């Protein structure tokens, strides 16, 4: 990660990179940058780096308070609306502290202090009073992200309390002081961006993402009756299947069932990493299954599939590709298809940083399967 930060410093500021000095306090315009990144293509913010690209460092005595202030503000709808939880990480480079913030692209339109900001090569632009620009932004989000569609007649009683509790506990294990740990269910859902208000129409309610993650099965079936993920084993009966799990439930338990299917039918080969044995089967398919669920276009009825064959393992899902061709770590540019779903998976520890899945799969696949991945990641 330090190498990545050094590379960002070397490249300088741009459409997706912003530097802030923030030695003793947060720059006042940092939330405008966050808002602009959320509304545009996402980005990365480095605190403790000046505009000339020199690492000046954050004061060690102020670092903890800066991180706390940032996290608190990001969960305050008066500052960023809709609220969007972001983590902030501390790194020491040349004995100086740099704080790193990764801001994913959001499926929503966000406001900072009531204003709408967009990102250009020249920085953060206030477009609030530019009607055409605002309309274009809303249209782009609506066309790209179906997960933010609001279902105003869904209530919190239609969501599973046990799954929300599970997410809260998992997030707290990943980060002991995670804000979700002290929030009630409704506060957590709003912090995760799963309860929204459309400022154009005034409509508000739970989103498709909240239903997919936490909805009772009958609610999911009512909202998207075609939703399913098909896990299939084809080794002897190639025309049909030897085993199958027709998964039609929330995404969290879908992940559990798909991982169980993999564990049932694929061996866990011996593998040492830094003198410690790890499960490369789980390391590979943790990423494969997470991507299969996170990056699906849920407005498309095409069922997602995980097919274990004789000499290959194939996944299929529908999505809106932003490019075509074989993916590899050198040409890959991460682009989340469902940022709200991805965020919950990340906070639970089911996925790491954006783009880590491709790197991990290429890292372990040859040792486990004897070749690099190809078909599964043909379209992105």
C-alpha positions in Angstrom: 0.0 0.0 0.0 2.9 2.4 0.7 4.2 1.8 -2.8 0.8 2.7 -4.2 0.7 5.9 -2.1 4.2 6.9 -3.4 3.0 6.3 -6.9 0.0 8.5 -6.4 2.3 11.3 -5.0 4.6 10.9 -8.0 1.7 11.1 -10.4 0.2 14.2 -8.8 -3.4 15.5 -8.5 -5.9 14.8 -11.2 -9.4 13.6 -11.9 -9.3 10.9 -9.2 -6.5 12.1 -6.9 -6.5 14.9 -4.4 -3.9 16.1 -1.9 -4.6 18.0 1.3 -2.1 19.3 3.8 -4.3 18.8 6.9 -1.4 18.8 9.4 -3.3 19.7 12.5 -6.9 19.9 11.2 -8.9 18.8 8.2 -9.0 21.2 5.3 -12.5 22.8 5.1 -12.9 21.8 1.5 -12.1 18.1 2.0 -15.8 17.2 2.1 -16.3 19.0 -1.2 -13.7 16.7 -2.7 -15.3 13.7 -1.2 -18.7 14.8 -2.5 -17.2 15.4 -6.0 -15.5 12.0 -6.1 -18.7 10.2 -5.0 -20.6 12.0 -7.8 -18.1 11.4 -10.5 -15.7 8.4 -10.8 -14.5 8.0 -7.2 -11.0 8.8 -6.2 -8.2 8.8 -3.5 -7.4 11.6 -1.1 -4.0 11.9 0.7 -3.8 14.0 3.8 -0.3 15.2 4.8 0.7 16.0 1.1 0.7 19.5 -0.2 -0.4 20.7 -3.7 3.2 20.4 -5.0 3.2 16.7 -4.2 5.6 17.0 -1.2 4.9 14.7 1.8 4.8 17.1 4.8 3.0 14.7 7.1 0.2 15.0 9.5 1.1 15.8 13.1 1.3 12.6 15.1 -0.6 14.2 18.0 -3.5 15.2 15.6 -3.8 12.0 13.5 -6.3 10.1 15.8 -8.5 13.2 16.1 -8.5 13.9 12.4 -9.6 10.3 11.7 -12.3 10.5 14.3 -13.6 13.9 13.0 -13.6 12.7 9.4 -15.6 9.5 10.2 -18.1 11.4 12.4 -18.7 14.0 9.6 -19.2 11.4 6.9 -22.0 9.9 9.0 -23.6 13.3 9.5 -26.3 14.0 6.8 -25.9 17.7 7.5 -22.4 17.5 6.1 -22.7 14.8 3.4 -26.2 13.9 2.2 -26.9 11.0 1.8 -24.4 10.0 4.4 -21.7 7.7 3.2 -19.4 5.8 5.5 -15.7 6.0 4.5 -12.7 4.6 6.4 -9.4 6.5 6.7 -6.1 4.7 7.1 -2.8 5.8 8.5 0.6 5.1 6.9 4.1 6.1 7.9 6.3 7.1 5.0 9.8 8.4 5.6 8.9 8.8 9.2 5.9 11.1 8.3 2.3 10.2 8.7 0.0 10.2 5.6 -3.7 9.5 5.9 -5.3 7.7 3.0 -9.0 7.9 2.0 -10.4 5.8 -0.8 -13.7 7.2 -2.1 -15.7 4.8 -4.4 -18.0 6.0 -7.1 -21.5 6.2 -5.6 -24.8 5.2 -7.2 -26.4 8.2 -5.6 -26.1 12.0 -6.1 -24.5 13.5 -3.0 -24.6 17.0 -1.5 -22.0 18.7 0.7 -23.5 21.3 3.0 -26.5 21.4 0.7 -24.5 21.9 -2.5 -23.8 19.5 -5.3 -20.2 19.1 -6.4 -18.7 17.4 -9.5 -15.1 16.5 -10.3 -13.1 17.7 -13.2 -9.4 17.8 -14.0 -9.4 21.3 -12.6 -10.8 20.3 -9.2 -14.2 20.3 -7.4 -16.9 22.3 -9.2 -20.1 23.5 -7.5 -22.9 22.6 -10.1 -25.9 23.2 -7.8 -27.2 26.2 -9.8 -26.3 24.6 -13.2 -29.6 22.9 -14.0 -28.4 20.9 -17.0 -25.4 19.6 -15.2 -27.4 18.4 -12.2 -30.0 16.8 -14.5 -27.2 15.0 -16.4 -25.7 13.8 -13.1 -29.0 12.3 -11.9 -29.7 10.8 -15.3 -26.2 9.1 -15.4 -26.7 7.7 -11.9 -30.2 6.3 -12.7 -29.1 4.7 -15.9 -26.0 3.2 -14.4 -27.1 2.0 -11.0 -30.4 0.1 -10.5 -29.4 -0.7 -6.8 -30.5 2.8 -5.8 -34.1 2.4 -7.0 -36.4 3.3 -4.1 -39.3 1.1 -3.0 -41.3 3.4 -0.8 -43.7 0.7 0.5 -41.0 -1.5 1.9 -40.6 -1.0 5.7 -37.9 -2.0 8.1 -40.2 -4.9 9.2 -39.6 -6.3 5.7 -35.9 -6.5 6.4 -34.2 -9.2 8.5 -33.0 -7.9 11.9 -30.7 -10.9 12.3 -28.8 -10.0 9.1 -28.4 -6.4 10.1 -27.1 -7.5 13.5 -24.6 -9.9 11.7 -23.3 -7.0 9.6 -22.9 -4.8 12.6 -20.9 -7.5 14.5 -18.8 -8.3 11.4 -18.0 -4.6 10.8 -17.0 -4.2 14.5 -14.7 -7.2 14.4 -13.0 -5.8 11.3 -12.7 -2.4 13.0 -13.3 -2.3 16.8 -14.4 1.4 16.8 -16.6 1.1 13.7 -19.4 3.6 13.8 -22.0 0.9 12.9 -21.2 -0.8 16.2 -23.2 1.8 18.2 -25.9 2.6 15.6 -29.4 1.2 15.8 -30.7 -0.6 12.7 -32.2 2.4 11.0 -29.1 4.5 11.6 -26.9 1.8 10.2 -29.1 1.4 7.0 -29.0 5.2 6.4 -25.2 5.3 7.0 -24.8 2.5 4.5 -26.9 4.5 1.9 -29.6 1.9 1.9 -32.4 4.3 2.8 -32.5 7.3 0.5 -34.4 10.4 -0.5 -34.7 11.4 -4.1 -34.3 15.2 -4.0 -35.9 15.6 -7.5 -39.2 13.8 -6.7 -39.3 13.9 -2.9 -39.7 10.1 -2.8 -37.8 8.3 -0.1 -37.5 4.8 1.2 -35.4 1.6 1.2 -33.5 0.8 -1.9 -33.1 -2.3 -4.0 -29.7 -2.8 -2.5 -31.2 -2.9 1.0 -33.7 -5.5 -0.1 -31.1 -7.6 -1.8 -28.8 -7.5 1.3 -31.4 -7.8 4.1 -34.8 -8.5 2.6 -37.0 -11.4 3.7 -37.2 -14.0 0.9 -40.8 -13.2 0.1 -40.0 -9.5 -0.3 -37.0 -10.3 -2.6 -39.3 -12.6 -4.6 -41.9 -9.9 -4.9 -39.5 -7.1 -5.9 -37.3 -9.2 -8.3 -39.0 -12.5 -8.9 -36.3 -13.7 -11.3 -33.5 -13.3 -8.8 -31.4 -16.4 -8.4 -27.8 -17.7 -8.5 -27.4 -21.2 -9.9 -24.6 -23.3 -8.5 -24.0 -26.4 -10.7 -21.6 -29.4 -10.6 -21.1 -31.1 -14.0 -18.5 -33.8 -14.0 -20.3 -37.0 -14.9 -23.7 -35.9 -16.2 -22.4 -33.2 -18.5 -25.8 -32.6 -20.2 -27.6 -31.9 -16.9 -25.8 -31.9 -13.5 -24.5 -34.0 -10.7 -25.3 -31.6 -8.0 -27.1 -28.2 -7.8 -28.1 -25.5 -5.4 -30.7 -23.0 -6.7 -30.0 -20.0 -4.5 -32.9 -17.6 -4.2 -32.2 -15.6 -1.1 -30.5 -12.4 0.2 -26.9 -11.8 -0.9 -25.3 -12.4 2.5 -26.7 -15.9 2.8 -26.2 -16.4 -1.0 -22.5 -15.9 -0.3 -22.5 -18.5 2.5 -24.3 -21.1 0.4 -22.1 -20.6 -2.7 -18.9 -20.9 -0.5 -20.4 -24.1 1.0 -21.0 -25.5 -2.5 -17.4 -24.8 -3.4 -16.1 -26.4 -0.2 -18.2 -29.5 -0.9 -16.9 -30.1 -4.4 -13.4 -28.6 -4.6 -10.3 -29.8 -2.8 -8.4 -27.5 -0.4 -4.8 -28.0 -1.6 -1.8 -27.6 0.7 -0.3 -24.2 0.2 2.3 -22.2 2.3 2.6 -18.5 2.3 5.3 -17.0 4.4 5.7 -20.3 6.3 2.0 -20.3 7.1 -0.6 -22.6 5.6 -3.5 -20.8 4.0 -6.5 -22.0 2.0 -6.0 -20.8 -1.5 -9.3 -22.4 -2.5 -11.1 -20.0 -0.1 -8.8 -17.1 -1.1 -9.7 -17.6 -4.7 -13.4 -18.3 -4.4 -14.0 -15.7 -1.7 -13.2 -13.2 -4.5 -15.0 -15.1 -7.3 -18.2 -15.4 -5.4 -18.1 -11.8 -4.0 -17.6 -10.5 -7.5 -20.4 -12.7 -8.9 -22.8 -11.2 -6.4 -21.6 -7.6 -6.2 -21.1 -6.9 -9.9 -24.4 -8.3 -11.2 -26.9 -6.0 -12.9 -30.0 -6.9 -10.9 -32.5 -5.3 -13.3 -31.6 -8.0 -15.8 -33.4 -11.3 -15.4 -30.4 -13.4 -16.6 -29.5 -15.7 -13.7 -26.0 -15.7 -12.3 -24.2 -19.1 -12.5 -21.3 -20.8 -10.8 -20.5 -24.0 -12.8 -17.9 -26.5 -11.6 -16.9 -28.7 -14.6 -14.3 -31.4 -15.3 -11.5 -29.1 -16.3 -12.9 -25.6 -15.7 -14.8 -23.5 -13.3 -17.0 -20.8 -15.0 -19.1 -17.9 -13.6 -21.6 -15.9 -15.5 -23.7 -12.9 -14.6 -25.3 -10.0 -16.4 -23.9 -6.5 -16.0 -23.4 -3.2 -17.8 -19.8 -3.5 -19.0 -17.6 -0.3 -19.2 -15.1 -2.1 -21.5 -14.5 -5.4 -23.3 -11.6 -7.8 -23.3 -9.6 -10.1 -21.0 -8.9 -8.6 -17.6 -5.5 -8.8 -16.0 -3.9 -6.9 -13.2 -2.0 -4.7 -15.6 -4.9 -3.3 -17.6 -7.6 -3.6 -14.9 -9.3 -0.4 -13.7 -11.9 -1.2 -11.0 -15.4 0.0 -11.6 -18.0 -1.1 -9.0 -21.4 -2.0 -10.5 -23.2 -1.9 -7.2 -21.3 0.4 -4.8 -23.8 0.1 -2.0 -23.7 -3.6 -2.0 -19.9 -3.6 -2.4 -19.6 -1.3 0.6 -21.5 -3.6 3.0 -19.5 -6.6 1.8 -16.2 -4.6 2.4 -17.2 -3.5 5.9 -18.0 -7.2 6.7 -14.6 -8.2 5.6 -15.9 -10.4 2.7 -13.9 -8.3 0.2 -10.9 -6.1 0.5 -10.1 -2.9 -1.3 -11.6 -2.3 -4.8 -9.6 -4.3 -7.4 -8.0 -6.7 -4.9 -10.1 -9.6 -6.2 -8.5 -9.6 -9.6 -5.0 -9.4 -8.1 -5.7 -12.2 -5.6 -7.2 -14.5 -8.2 -4.2 -14.1 -10.5 -1.9 -14.6 -7.5 -3.3 -17.9 -6.5 -5.1 -19.4 -9.5 -2.0 -20.9 -11.2 -1.0 -22.8 -8.0 -4.5 -24.1 -7.5 -5.8 -24.7 -11.0 -2.6 -24.9 -13.1 -3.4 -21.9 -15.3 -4.3 -18.2 -15.2 -8.0 -17.3 -15.2 -9.6 -16.5 -18.5 -13.3 -17.1 -19.2 -14.7 -15.8 -15.9 -13.3 -12.3 -16.4 -13.7 -12.0 -20.2 -16.2 -9.1 -19.8 -15.9 -6.3 -17.3 
